[in-house]
Amino acid sequence: MDIGLMGNYLQRRRLLKLFIVSVSAILWSSCDRTGNQYAFEQGSFEVKAVSQLFLDFQKLDKQLPIRIAYPDAEGQFPVIVFSHGMGSKGDMYKGFTDFWASHGYVVIQPTHIDSRSLGFEIKSENLREMYSQMLHVSVTRRQDMSFILDSLGLIQEMVPDLKGKMDTSNLVAAGHSMGAATAMLVSGMKLVNPMDGSEESSDENRFKALLMISDPGTMSLMPKDPWIGVKIPTFISTGTNDFSEVGSTRVKSPFKYQVPEGLTESSAPHHYVFIEGADHYLGGLICRTDVPGPFQYAALKIAAATSTTFLEAYIGNNSEAKRAMQFGNLESVTSGQATLTVK
């Protein structure tokens, strides 16, 4: 093996060991004597971030804004493409994205056309217009995700510090709310127009894992069984108060996903984290700041820790992380605040 490659390999193994120690401390340590749960420990990497980057997306005649968080270290790191919730923007999720970056991931955060920061307004008073609008948005969103994968080489030229740091063979589709639906769409799911039954799908097949915060399980655009087409390892985090306005300004719909009783076997494992008291915006920590608080730091810690362990299990192929996801007693570790179900 080339000496340089051997050095990178050994460094990666050392950092991987540090990663497992830190994440295991979060997942497996019991509460301390003061009653504190989950010390929100960053990973071993310092995080650098680049904002205000624009990709020239000529097919859609637009400039696609992106933010990138990445480890300030040598080596190659898996790539997460994170899709924001409807109306939000790419930099509203630093509690997740920068945490993942500190544990050895390059996180690319596009801002889609439906962002309020770009002047978007949803047509929420007319269902037919709103569904048509949302389906159009879903098409451009999944095109954004694929375009970013097509542009990884260009991104490295735009950000020289990223040259050679992106492991383009290990790609993760991630998102929150409508962004979770976007991530599902590029992972094999279809969206359905409830007005006429027409479907929207993607032929994207480069993502190796699917990670969702507040998945859109009850959205009217979701098919009856959204998991049939999803054949990669999946992570879902939601909570007892996970609601958002959907369908119109007068309707408040639960987003919380219930693991289907009949889902006894699947082509890939689905990990479902359910957090007591967690809402759709974690009290304003993610997606929106104009929602009632208080900030739900404990829920963020749990979701960030378990999602990171999921990544290391299926992207890092680490056996200890897999055992934590498959057999760990999250309910005990969190004093009953969260549970972990595997299907």
C-alpha positions, 0 to 999 in steps of 0.5 A, spaced: 500 500 500 502 506 498 505 510 504 500 516 503 494 511 503 497 507 509 497 514 513 490 516 511 488 509 513 491 509 519 489 516 521 481 514 519 482 508 524 484 512 530 479 517 528 474 512 528 476 509 534 475 516 538 468 517 534 465 510 537 468 512 544 465 519 544 458 516 541 458 510 546 459 515 552 453 519 549 448 512 548 451 508 554 453 512 560 447 512 565 445 519 568 450 522 573 448 524 580 445 531 578 440 528 573 443 530 567 442 526 561 446 526 555 452 531 555 452 534 548 459 532 546 461 534 539 466 529 536 473 529 535 474 534 529 474 541 529 468 544 524 469 549 518 463 551 514 462 555 508 456 559 506 453 563 501 456 558 495 452 558 489 451 552 484 449 554 477 444 550 476 442 551 468 437 546 467 432 549 472 435 556 470 437 558 477 443 559 482 442 553 488 445 556 494 449 551 499 452 551 505 457 546 507 460 544 514 466 539 514 471 536 518 478 541 519 482 535 518 486 530 513 482 524 510 476 522 506 469 523 509 462 520 507 458 526 504 451 527 507 446 532 503 441 535 507 434 537 505 431 543 509 423 543 511 418 547 507 419 554 507 426 554 511 433 554 509 439 550 509 443 553 515 437 552 520 439 545 522 446 546 525 445 542 531 445 536 527 449 538 521 455 541 525 454 535 530 455 530 524 461 534 521 464 534 528 464 526 527 467 526 521 462 527 515 461 533 510 454 535 510 452 539 504 445 543 505 442 546 499 436 552 500 431 550 495 426 554 491 420 554 497 425 557 502 421 563 505 428 567 504 428 566 497 421 569 497 416 563 496 409 563 499 405 557 499 398 557 496 395 554 502 388 556 502 386 552 495 388 545 496 388 543 489 393 549 487 397 547 494 398 540 492 400 542 485 405 547 488 408 542 493 409 537 487 412 542 483 417 543 489 418 536 490 420 535 483 425 541 483 428 539 490 429 532 488 433 535 482 437 539 487 439 533 491 441 529 484 445 535 482 449 536 488 451 529 487 453 531 480 457 537 482 461 534 488 467 535 483 465 542 482 464 543 489 471 541 491 474 546 486 470 552 489 472 550 496 479 548 495 480 546 502 475 540 500 479 537 495 480 530 496 476 530 502 469 527 500 468 520 500 463 520 494 462 512 495 459 513 501 453 518 500 447 519 505 440 522 503 437 526 509 432 531 511 427 534 516 419 534 514 418 536 507 426 535 506 425 528 509 420 527 504 425 529 499 430 524 502 425 519 501 424 521 494 431 520 492 431 513 496 426 510 492 419 512 495 414 515 490 410 521 492 402 521 490 398 527 488 391 526 492 387 530 487 388 525 481 393 519 483 399 521 479 406 519 482 412 523 482 419 518 483 426 519 482 431 514 478 437 516 483 440 510 486 447 513 489 445 514 496 447 509 501 443 511 507 436 515 509 436 519 515 430 523 517 428 528 522 420 528 523 419 524 517 412 526 513 409 519 514 402 522 514 402 528 509 397 527 504 402 526 498 405 520 501 403 513 498 399 508 503 406 504 504 412 509 502 417 504 505 416 499 499 421 502 494 426 504 500 431 499 500 437 502 504 438 503 511 433 508 514 433 512 520 427 516 523 426 521 529 420 524 531 416 525 538 409 525 541 408 533 539 410 532 532 405 536 529 405 541 523 400 545 519 399 541 513 394 541 507 391 548 509 392 554 514 386 551 518 389 544 519 394 541 524 396 534 522 401 529 526 407 528 522 409 522 527 410 516 524 408 509 526 412 503 525 407 499 521 405 492 525 406 488 518 413 490 517 416 484 520 421 484 514 424 489 510 430 489 505 434 494 509 433 495 517 428 501 519 430 505 526 425 509 529 427 513 535 421 516 538 422 522 543 417 524 549 415 531 548 419 532 542 415 537 537 416 538 529 421 544 530 424 542 537 422 548 540 425 553 535 432 549 535 431 547 527 427 549 521 423 555 524 424 560 530 417 563 530 414 557 534 413 557 541 419 554 545 422 553 550 428 550 546 428 542 546 435 541 548 434 534 550 431 532 544 436 535 540 441 531 544 438 524 543 436 525 536 443 527 534 447 522 538 442 516 535 442 519 528 450 519 528 451 512 531 446 510 525 451 513 520 457 510 523 453 503 523 451 503 516 456 508 513 462 507 517 460 499 517 462 499 525 460 493 529 459 496 535 455 502 532 450 497 529 449 493 536 448 500 539 442 501 534 440 494 534 440 492 541 441 498 545 436 500 551 435 507 549 429 508 554 433 506 560 439 510 557 434 516 557 430 515 563 424 513 559 424 519 555 426 516 548 425 509 545 428 505 539 424 500 535 428 496 529 424 493 523 
